[in-house]
């Protein structure tokens, strides 16, 4: 399924609009009748006589010729084993099991981890909390988020010229690829490979610099004030 242009988002990365985009795209592509929600897989076995996979879930049993395990390795929340954590008096929950009853405004918040979930929730917490302290094992690269609201004239242009949205998406993708140090190295290596395949000349030991910028500043911890 390719990039869908059925929804014009008002901002770059807000969760509600991404959620609505996924729901509407799944509906438009006719996927919803084939999806079983809130079903935990209990067992999956290959039946040699039937030549089928037998998948047992909390919502029933299915048989199929092909079984694709695409759940990811972070599907189940794992709480850190910290001595005395059961005595913590404040609100305590995992980002994968969000406590919507908890009030975070004006609180001193501690966040353990800086993965994909941390990228999403920490900036939102920082905007409303008294202080936010981030505990992490390894420092990731930090780059500007550059999130902003699309102006009315931009959204109108997206509606009138659908190809413009594809162009903006392509520009965002390759800009981010060039910004990431490792991705930029991979692209330059791929380009050198393509050049070596298209010519019979021997490969040079030195290549021209592509002007990669220095790595962004790393942050090891954000201390509470």
PyMOL commands that set and color helices and strands:
alter all, ss='L'
color gray80, all
select helices_A, chain A and resi 15-28+32-34+85-87+95-97+116-128+152-160+162-179+181-197
alter helices_A, ss='H'
color red, helices_A
select strands_A, chain A and resi 41-47+52-57+60-64+108-112+131-135
alter strands_A, ss='S'
color yellow, strands_A
deselect
rebuild
show_as cartoon
